[in-house]
Amino acid sequence: MAQGDASVQMPSIDSIISMLHAQAPEGGSGLDTLRMQMFGRYYDELEGRMKELRAVVDGSVARNRRALVERVDELGSALHRDMVALRQETNKELEDLKRDVFTAVMSLSALNDKLGMADSRFRETWTALAKALTDRIDQQAGSFQAGIRAFQERVDATIADKVVREVTAALTRPQAPMRS
């Protein structure tokens, strides 16, 4: 609206509403009358379109709800199948793992038993070897001492024989007169 045109003034909305209330017949609202006069056919068309739109939206919502429920059911079925398959696979792998652990434990037990027997045999063999070596050392020491004694006795006998021979030879030899 132009500022320069002061001769034409538009009534305010409040004044229009109060005027309509004053002109309204006893049974109806002035706003309804005004609305029907100003927007009658447009309002009826709009209201019809709104009802059609509401019907379309309600139908669409119902179809979408059914489709969503069907998809959720399908997803639930697929998820259930996957969970059952996963549970079966997990149980199989768990059984395989249990079997593998049992086999490993039994192998370790058998290995431990063999190691225990080998350790026992090693100790027996070591003890027998140590005893045999000790006996051999004792025998060698006895032989060595017997050899040394025999050698000593031969040396003593030889020395004694030589002393006896020398003494006998000296006694049996004519003696030169003694000088005084």
C-alpha positions as CSV (number, residue, x, y, z in Angstrom):
1,M,0.0,0.0,0.0
2,A,1.3,3.5,-0.9
3,Q,2.0,6.0,1.8
4,G,0.9,9.0,-0.3
5,D,-2.8,7.8,-0.7
6,A,-4.3,8.9,2.6
7,S,-7.9,9.3,1.4
8,V,-8.5,5.4,1.2
9,Q,-8.1,3.7,4.4
10,M,-8.4,-0.1,4.9
11,P,-10.4,-1.2,7.8
12,S,-8.5,-3.3,10.4
13,I,-9.1,-7.0,10.8
14,D,-10.6,-6.4,14.2
15,S,-13.1,-4.0,12.8
16,I,-14.1,-6.4,10.0
17,I,-14.6,-9.2,12.6
18,S,-16.7,-7.0,14.8
19,M,-18.8,-5.9,11.9
20,L,-19.4,-9.5,10.8
21,H,-20.5,-10.5,14.3
22,A,-22.9,-7.6,14.3
23,Q,-24.4,-8.7,10.9
24,A,-24.5,-12.4,11.6
25,P,-27.9,-14.0,11.8
26,E,-29.0,-15.5,15.1
27,G,-28.1,-19.2,14.4
28,G,-24.7,-18.8,12.7
29,S,-21.3,-17.3,13.1
30,G,-20.4,-14.2,11.1
31,L,-17.0,-15.8,10.3
32,D,-18.6,-18.8,8.8
33,T,-20.8,-16.6,6.6
34,L,-17.8,-14.5,5.6
35,R,-15.8,-17.5,4.8
36,M,-18.6,-19.0,2.7
37,Q,-19.0,-15.7,0.8
38,M,-15.3,-15.1,0.2
39,F,-13.9,-18.6,-0.2
40,G,-17.1,-20.8,-0.7
41,R,-16.3,-22.9,-3.7
42,Y,-12.5,-22.8,-3.1
43,Y,-13.0,-23.9,0.5
44,D,-15.3,-26.8,-0.5
45,E,-12.8,-27.9,-3.2
46,L,-9.9,-27.6,-0.7
47,E,-11.9,-29.6,1.9
48,G,-12.7,-32.3,-0.7
49,R,-9.0,-32.5,-1.7
50,M,-8.0,-32.7,2.0
51,K,-10.4,-35.6,2.5
52,E,-9.0,-37.3,-0.6
53,L,-5.5,-36.6,0.5
54,R,-6.3,-37.9,4.0
55,A,-7.8,-41.1,2.5
56,V,-4.7,-41.5,0.3
57,V,-2.3,-40.9,3.2
58,D,-4.3,-43.3,5.5
59,G,-4.2,-46.0,2.7
60,S,-0.5,-45.3,2.1
61,V,0.3,-45.5,5.8
62,A,-1.6,-48.7,6.1
63,R,0.1,-50.2,3.1
64,N,3.5,-49.1,4.4
65,R,2.7,-50.4,7.8
66,R,1.8,-53.9,6.3
67,A,4.9,-53.8,4.1
68,L,7.1,-52.8,7.0
69,V,5.6,-55.6,9.1
70,E,6.2,-58.1,6.3
71,R,9.8,-56.9,5.9
72,V,10.4,-57.1,9.6
73,D,9.0,-60.6,9.6
74,E,11.3,-61.5,6.7
75,L,14.2,-60.0,8.4
76,G,13.3,-61.8,11.6
77,S,13.1,-65.1,9.8
78,A,16.4,-64.5,8.0
79,L,18.0,-63.4,11.3
80,H,16.6,-66.5,13.0
81,R,18.0,-68.8,10.2
82,D,21.4,-67.0,10.5
83,M,21.4,-67.3,14.3
84,V,20.6,-71.0,14.1
85,A,23.3,-71.6,11.5
86,L,25.8,-69.5,13.5
87,R,24.9,-71.5,16.7
88,Q,25.4,-74.8,14.9
89,E,28.7,-73.6,13.4
90,T,29.8,-72.3,16.8
91,N,28.9,-75.6,18.5
92,K,30.7,-77.6,15.8
93,E,33.8,-75.4,16.2
94,L,33.6,-75.7,20.0
95,E,33.4,-79.5,19.7
96,D,36.4,-79.4,17.4
97,L,38.3,-77.2,19.8
98,K,37.4,-79.5,22.7
99,R,38.6,-82.5,20.8
100,D,41.8,-80.8,19.8
101,V,42.4,-79.7,23.4
102,F,41.7,-83.2,24.6
103,T,44.1,-84.7,22.0
104,A,46.8,-82.2,23.0
105,V,46.3,-83.0,26.7
106,M,46.5,-86.7,26.0
107,S,49.6,-86.2,23.8
108,L,51.3,-84.1,26.5
109,S,50.4,-86.8,29.1
110,A,51.9,-89.5,27.0
111,L,55.0,-87.4,26.3
112,N,55.3,-86.7,30.0
113,D,55.0,-90.5,30.8
114,K,57.6,-91.3,28.2
115,L,59.8,-88.5,29.6
116,G,59.4,-89.9,33.1
117,M,60.3,-93.4,31.9
118,A,63.3,-92.0,29.9
119,D,64.4,-90.1,33.0
120,S,64.1,-93.3,35.1
121,R,66.1,-95.3,32.6
122,F,68.7,-92.5,32.4
123,R,69.1,-92.5,36.1
124,E,69.4,-96.3,36.2
125,T,71.9,-96.3,33.4
126,W,73.8,-93.4,35.0
127,T,73.9,-95.2,38.3
128,A,75.0,-98.5,36.6
129,L,77.7,-96.6,34.7
130,A,78.9,-94.7,37.7
131,K,79.0,-98.0,39.7
132,A,80.8,-99.8,36.9
133,L,83.3,-97.0,36.6
134,T,83.8,-96.9,40.3
135,D,84.3,-100.6,40.4
136,R,86.7,-100.4,37.5
137,I,88.6,-97.5,39.2
138,D,88.8,-99.6,42.4
139,Q,89.9,-102.6,40.4
140,Q,92.6,-100.6,38.6
141,A,93.7,-99.0,41.9
142,G,93.9,-102.5,43.4
143,S,95.9,-103.8,40.4
144,F,98.1,-100.7,40.5
145,Q,98.8,-101.1,44.2
146,A,99.4,-104.8,43.7
147,G,101.8,-104.0,40.9
148,I,103.6,-101.4,43.0
149,R,103.9,-103.9,45.9
150,A,105.1,-106.6,43.5
151,F,107.5,-104.2,42.0
152,Q,108.6,-103.1,45.5
153,E,109.0,-106.7,46.5
154,R,111.1,-107.5,43.4
155,V,113.2,-104.4,43.9
156,D,113.6,-105.3,47.6
157,A,114.4,-109.0,46.6
158,T,116.8,-107.9,44.0
159,I,118.5,-105.5,46.4
160,A,118.5,-108.2,49.1
161,D,119.9,-110.7,46.6
162,K,122.5,-108.3,45.5
163,V,123.4,-107.4,49.1
164,V,123.6,-111.1,49.9
165,R,125.7,-111.9,46.9
166,E,128.0,-109.0,47.6
167,V,128.3,-109.9,51.3
168,T,128.8,-113.5,50.4
169,A,131.3,-112.6,47.7
170,A,133.1,-110.3,50.1
171,L,133.2,-113.0,52.8
172,T,134.3,-115.6,50.4
173,R,137.0,-113.7,48.8
174,P,140.4,-114.0,50.2
175,Q,141.2,-111.1,52.3
176,A,144.3,-109.2,52.1
177,P,146.2,-108.9,55.2
178,M,145.3,-106.1,57.3
179,R,147.6,-103.4,57.8
180,S,148.2,-102.0,61.0
